[in-house]
Amino acid sequence: MPWSLVLLFASVGAVRVSHGMVAQPRLARSRPNLRVGHAMAAPLDILDDVVVSRFVRVTTHALSLSSLAYFGLVSTAMQMPGARMPAATIASVITRLVGPTTNAQFSAYFSTLVTPASYVFLIWPVIAFVQLVTLGVSILRPSFAQPGGPQSSLEALDSLGRGEALTQTELASIALANAAATLWLFVSSNSLPGALPLASALALPLVPLFSGHPLRSATPPAPLYRPVFQIFSSFTCLASCLALTVECQYGGRVPFLAGQQEVCGCIFLALVSALVALRNRSFIRRATISLALSGVVARRLQAASPVSLLLSPTFLGASLLLAWSLKKLAFGDA
């Protein structure tokens, strides 16, 4: 429970950045003037612009790119445990901690009344793609002189390296969030029925804490880069609430909650309702919550009879929360 409270406070802090807070302008970086008259000044300027600055940009993004690649590799290995790579390959070495439990098996072993339908989890490839695009844009740093974009290929090439890039804090937040997500994959892949590690509920909340850090800072990310932090932190915050629900129902460390599906499901809905109630949330955050709740309702409709659903507090609560979230998605806080 403490982790969930921390996530709710973190979400409240992030609201200040989404709306109602004016971001402090970033200081423009001035380049020293090397043209002091000697023969090497102009060639060094050209070398810096064409080669050195590009290598430096790629290097500063290397940790974030590596963490994203590692997370993708571990996720792929967890999806296909029966097709292990040869022991001599590098990929097999760095994924050897992946256990026998796949994502589908984990959902089956530790199913709850508020586990969303499988289509909701397709957001993970979307998050990875948005990260890759964001990092690519930050490396290239295009900046167009005209609002309509480049008027020619030469103008497009000339615009590279002149725009704003992700800061070191933002890059580190992405890398740490990916590392925490990878840690959770290692833990969940080694989870078996009757043996749910406590780390499953402790590791996942680290992801929204790290990925949402730039949104809570005094100098939030530029509008171009903000969506990657919003979608990453929003979905993993919901996933953390679900991880707590799984721990309460299957962990056995809280005896009076063990096996109580409806009670544990209501804990999840109470946490999500607190997220829905937050004001001045961005469209991405509101859409992510609506997507997750739609998956919860859709899965219950497929798995139970209408009569039993009408007698289920979690189904009724999820339906009301979905209607509320859709209203806020369409009309905001009005």
C-alpha positions as CSV (number, residue, x, y, z in Angstrom):
1,M,0.0,0.0,0.0
2,P,2.7,2.6,0.7
3,W,4.0,2.3,-2.9
4,S,0.5,3.1,-4.2
5,L,0.3,6.2,-2.0
6,V,3.7,7.3,-3.3
7,L,2.5,6.9,-6.9
8,L,-0.6,8.9,-6.2
9,F,1.5,11.8,-4.8
10,A,3.8,11.5,-7.8
11,S,0.8,11.8,-10.1
12,V,-0.4,14.9,-8.3
13,G,3.0,16.4,-8.7
14,A,2.9,15.7,-12.4
15,V,-0.4,17.4,-12.8
16,R,1.3,20.7,-12.2
17,V,3.3,20.2,-15.3
18,S,0.6,19.0,-17.6
19,H,-1.5,22.1,-17.2
20,G,-1.6,25.2,-15.0
21,M,2.1,25.6,-14.7
22,V,4.3,27.7,-16.9
23,A,7.6,26.0,-17.7
24,Q,10.7,27.9,-17.0
25,P,12.5,28.7,-20.2
26,R,15.7,26.8,-20.8
27,L,18.9,28.7,-21.1
28,A,20.1,28.9,-24.7
29,R,23.5,27.4,-25.2
30,S,26.0,29.7,-26.8
31,R,28.9,28.4,-28.7
32,P,32.4,29.8,-28.2
33,N,33.7,31.7,-31.1
34,L,36.8,29.9,-32.4
35,R,37.4,32.2,-35.3
36,V,40.3,34.1,-33.9
37,G,42.3,34.4,-37.0
38,H,44.6,31.5,-37.1
39,A,44.5,28.9,-39.9
40,M,43.0,26.0,-37.8
41,A,39.9,27.9,-36.6
42,A,37.7,27.4,-39.6
43,P,38.5,23.6,-40.2
44,L,37.9,22.9,-36.5
45,D,34.6,24.7,-36.7
46,I,33.5,22.5,-39.6
47,L,34.8,19.3,-37.9
48,D,32.9,20.1,-34.8
49,D,29.7,20.8,-36.7
50,V,29.9,17.8,-39.0
51,V,31.5,15.1,-36.9
52,V,32.4,15.8,-33.3
53,S,29.0,17.2,-32.2
54,R,27.2,14.3,-33.8
55,F,29.3,11.7,-32.0
56,V,28.8,13.6,-28.7
57,R,25.0,13.6,-29.2
58,V,24.9,9.9,-29.9
59,T,27.1,9.1,-26.9
60,T,24.9,11.1,-24.5
61,H,21.9,9.1,-25.7
62,A,23.7,5.7,-25.6
63,L,22.6,4.7,-22.1
64,S,18.9,5.4,-22.9
65,L,19.1,3.5,-26.2
66,S,20.9,0.6,-24.6
67,S,18.4,0.3,-21.8
68,L,15.6,0.4,-24.4
69,A,17.3,-2.3,-26.5
70,Y,17.9,-4.5,-23.4
71,F,14.3,-4.1,-22.2
72,G,13.1,-5.2,-25.7
73,L,15.5,-8.2,-25.8
74,V,14.4,-9.4,-22.4
75,S,10.7,-8.9,-23.3
76,T,11.2,-10.9,-26.5
77,A,12.9,-13.7,-24.6
78,M,10.1,-13.8,-22.0
79,Q,7.5,-14.1,-24.8
80,M,9.3,-17.1,-26.4
81,P,11.0,-19.1,-23.6
82,G,10.8,-22.3,-25.5
83,A,13.0,-20.9,-28.3
84,R,16.1,-20.2,-26.3
85,M,19.1,-18.8,-28.1
86,P,22.3,-20.8,-28.4
87,A,24.4,-20.5,-25.2
88,A,27.3,-19.1,-27.1
89,T,25.5,-15.9,-28.3
90,I,25.7,-12.6,-26.5
91,A,21.9,-12.4,-26.4
92,S,21.6,-15.7,-24.5
93,V,24.1,-14.4,-21.9
94,I,22.4,-11.2,-21.1
95,T,18.9,-12.9,-21.0
96,R,19.9,-15.9,-19.0
97,L,18.1,-14.6,-15.9
98,V,14.7,-14.8,-17.7
99,G,12.7,-17.5,-16.1
100,P,10.2,-20.0,-17.6
101,T,7.0,-18.0,-17.1
102,T,5.8,-16.0,-20.1
103,N,3.7,-12.9,-19.9
104,A,0.6,-14.9,-20.9
105,Q,1.3,-17.5,-18.2
106,F,1.9,-14.9,-15.6
107,S,-1.5,-13.4,-16.4
108,A,-3.1,-16.8,-16.2
109,Y,-1.4,-17.8,-12.9
110,F,-2.2,-14.5,-11.2
111,S,-5.5,-13.5,-12.8
112,T,-7.7,-11.0,-11.0
113,L,-11.2,-9.6,-11.6
114,V,-9.6,-6.3,-12.7
115,T,-6.9,-7.7,-15.0
116,P,-7.5,-5.9,-18.4
117,A,-8.0,-7.7,-21.7
118,S,-4.9,-8.6,-23.7
119,Y,-5.3,-5.8,-26.2
120,V,-4.5,-3.2,-23.4
121,F,-1.0,-4.6,-23.1
122,L,-0.3,-3.9,-26.7
123,I,0.6,-0.4,-25.4
124,W,4.0,-1.7,-24.5
125,P,5.2,-1.8,-28.2
126,V,3.7,1.7,-28.5
127,I,5.7,2.9,-25.5
128,A,8.9,1.4,-27.0
129,F,8.3,2.9,-30.4
130,V,7.6,6.4,-28.9
131,Q,10.8,6.1,-26.9
132,L,12.8,5.2,-30.0
133,V,11.3,8.1,-32.0
134,T,11.8,10.6,-29.2
135,L,15.5,9.6,-28.8
136,G,16.0,9.7,-32.5
137,V,14.5,13.2,-32.7
138,S,16.7,14.3,-29.7
139,I,19.8,13.0,-31.4
140,L,19.0,14.7,-34.8
141,R,17.6,17.9,-33.1
142,P,15.9,19.4,-36.2
143,S,14.9,23.1,-35.9
144,F,13.1,24.7,-38.8
145,A,13.3,28.4,-39.5
146,Q,9.8,28.4,-41.0
147,P,6.7,27.0,-39.2
148,G,5.7,25.0,-42.2
149,G,8.9,22.9,-42.1
150,P,11.8,22.7,-44.5
151,Q,11.2,23.9,-48.0
152,S,13.9,21.7,-49.5
153,S,16.2,18.8,-48.7
154,L,19.1,21.1,-48.2
155,E,17.2,23.2,-45.7
156,A,16.2,20.0,-43.9
157,L,19.8,18.9,-43.6
158,D,20.9,22.3,-42.5
159,S,18.3,22.2,-39.7
160,L,19.8,19.1,-38.0
161,G,21.7,19.7,-34.8
162,R,20.1,23.2,-34.2
163,G,17.1,22.3,-32.1
164,E,16.5,21.4,-28.5
165,A,17.6,18.0,-27.2
166,L,16.6,15.9,-24.2
167,T,18.5,17.0,-21.1
168,Q,20.7,14.6,-19.1
169,T,18.1,14.4,-16.4
170,E,15.4,13.4,-18.9
171,L,17.7,10.8,-20.6
172,A,18.7,9.4,-17.2
173,S,15.0,9.1,-16.3
174,I,14.2,7.1,-19.4
175,A,17.2,4.8,-18.8
176,L,16.3,4.2,-15.1
177,A,12.6,3.5,-16.0
178,N,13.7,1.0,-18.6
179,A,16.0,-0.7,-16.1
180,A,13.2,-0.9,-13.5
181,A,10.9,-2.4,-16.1
182,T,13.5,-4.9,-17.1
183,L,13.9,-5.9,-13.4
184,W,10.2,-6.5,-13.1
185,L,10.3,-8.7,-16.2
186,F,13.1,-10.8,-14.6
187,V,11.0,-11.1,-11.4
188,S,7.7,-12.0,-13.1
189,S,9.4,-14.5,-15.4
190,N,10.5,-16.4,-12.3
191,S,7.1,-16.3,-10.7
192,L,5.1,-19.6,-10.3
193,P,1.7,-20.5,-8.8
194,G,2.1,-20.3,-5.0
195,A,5.4,-18.6,-5.3
196,L,4.8,-14.9,-6.1
197,P,7.9,-12.8,-5.2
198,L,7.3,-9.7,-3.2
199,A,9.7,-7.9,-5.6
200,S,6.9,-8.1,-8.2
201,A,4.9,-5.5,-6.3
202,L,8.0,-3.5,-5.3
203,A,9.9,-3.3,-8.6
204,L,7.1,-2.1,-10.9
205,P,6.3,1.2,-9.0
206,L,9.9,2.3,-9.7
207,V,9.0,2.7,-13.4
208,P,6.4,5.5,-13.1
209,L,8.5,7.2,-10.4
210,F,11.5,7.4,-12.7
211,S,9.6,8.0,-16.0
212,G,7.4,10.7,-14.4
213,H,10.3,12.6,-12.7
214,P,10.9,15.0,-15.6
215,L,7.2,15.9,-15.5
216,R,7.4,16.8,-11.8
217,S,10.6,18.9,-12.1
218,A,10.8,22.7,-12.2
219,T,11.9,22.6,-15.8
220,P,9.6,20.1,-17.5
221,P,10.4,18.6,-20.9
222,A,9.8,20.5,-24.1
223,P,6.3,19.9,-25.6
224,L,7.9,17.7,-28.3
225,Y,9.4,15.3,-25.8
226,R,6.6,15.4,-23.1
227,P,4.4,12.6,-24.6
228,V,7.0,9.8,-24.0
229,F,7.1,10.6,-20.3
230,Q,3.3,10.9,-20.0
231,I,2.4,7.6,-21.7
232,F,5.2,5.7,-19.9
233,S,4.4,6.9,-16.4
234,S,0.6,6.8,-16.8
235,F,0.4,3.2,-18.0
236,T,3.0,1.9,-15.5
237,C,1.3,3.7,-12.7
238,L,-1.9,1.7,-13.5
239,A,0.2,-1.5,-13.9
240,S,1.7,-0.8,-10.4
241,C,-1.8,-0.6,-9.0
242,L,-2.6,-4.0,-10.6
243,A,0.7,-5.4,-9.2
244,L,-0.4,-4.4,-5.7
245,T,-3.8,-6.1,-6.3
246,V,-2.0,-9.3,-7.4
247,E,0.2,-9.2,-4.3
248,C,-2.8,-8.8,-2.0
249,Q,-4.7,-11.7,-3.7
250,Y,-1.9,-14.2,-4.3
251,G,1.1,-13.1,-2.2
252,G,-0.2,-14.6,1.1
253,R,1.5,-11.9,3.1
254,V,-1.8,-10.2,4.0
255,P,-3.8,-13.2,5.3
256,F,-7.3,-11.5,5.4
257,L,-6.9,-10.4,1.7
258,A,-5.5,-13.7,0.3
259,G,-8.0,-15.2,-2.2
260,Q,-10.5,-12.4,-1.8
261,Q,-11.1,-11.5,-5.4
262,E,-13.7,-8.9,-5.0
263,V,-12.0,-7.1,-2.1
264,C,-8.7,-7.0,-3.9
265,G,-10.3,-5.8,-7.0
266,C,-12.0,-3.0,-5.1
267,I,-8.5,-1.9,-3.8
268,F,-7.4,-1.5,-7.5
269,L,-10.6,0.4,-8.4
270,A,-10.1,2.7,-5.4
271,L,-6.6,3.6,-6.5
272,V,-7.6,4.1,-10.1
273,S,-10.6,6.3,-9.0
274,A,-8.1,8.6,-7.2
275,L,-6.1,8.9,-10.5
276,V,-9.3,9.6,-12.5
277,A,-10.3,12.3,-9.9
278,L,-7.1,14.3,-10.5
279,R,-7.6,17.6,-12.3
280,N,-5.7,19.1,-15.1
281,R,-4.5,15.8,-16.5
282,S,-3.2,15.7,-20.0
283,F,-5.1,14.0,-22.8
284,I,-2.6,11.2,-23.0
285,R,-3.0,10.4,-19.3
286,R,-6.8,10.5,-19.5
287,A,-6.7,8.3,-22.6
288,T,-4.4,5.7,-21.0
289,I,-6.8,5.3,-18.0
290,S,-9.8,5.0,-20.2
291,L,-8.0,2.3,-22.3
292,A,-7.1,0.3,-19.2
293,L,-10.6,0.5,-17.7
294,S,-12.2,-0.5,-21.1
295,G,-10.0,-3.6,-21.0
296,V,-11.2,-4.5,-17.5
297,V,-14.8,-4.2,-18.5
298,A,-14.3,-6.0,-21.8
299,R,-12.6,-9.0,-20.2
300,R,-15.3,-9.3,-17.6
301,L,-18.0,-9.2,-20.3
302,Q,-16.3,-12.1,-22.1
303,A,-15.8,-14.3,-19.0
304,A,-19.0,-14.1,-17.0
305,S,-22.8,-14.2,-17.4
306,P,-24.9,-11.0,-17.2
307,V,-26.5,-12.0,-14.0
308,S,-23.3,-12.6,-12.2
309,L,-21.9,-9.4,-13.4
310,L,-24.8,-7.4,-12.0
311,L,-23.9,-8.9,-8.6
312,S,-20.2,-8.1,-8.9
313,P,-19.1,-4.9,-7.1
314,T,-15.9,-4.8,-9.1
315,F,-17.7,-5.0,-12.5
316,L,-20.1,-2.3,-11.5
317,G,-17.4,-0.2,-10.1
318,A,-15.2,-0.6,-13.2
319,S,-18.1,0.3,-15.4
320,L,-18.8,3.5,-13.5
321,L,-15.2,4.4,-13.5
322,L,-15.0,3.8,-17.3
323,A,-18.0,6.1,-17.8
324,W,-16.4,8.8,-15.6
325,S,-13.0,8.5,-17.3
326,L,-14.6,8.7,-20.8
327,K,-16.5,11.8,-19.7
328,K,-13.2,13.4,-18.6
329,L,-11.5,12.3,-21.8
330,A,-14.1,14.0,-23.9
331,F,-14.8,17.1,-21.8
332,G,-11.9,17.4,-19.5
333,D,-12.6,18.7,-16.0
334,A,-15.8,20.6,-17.1
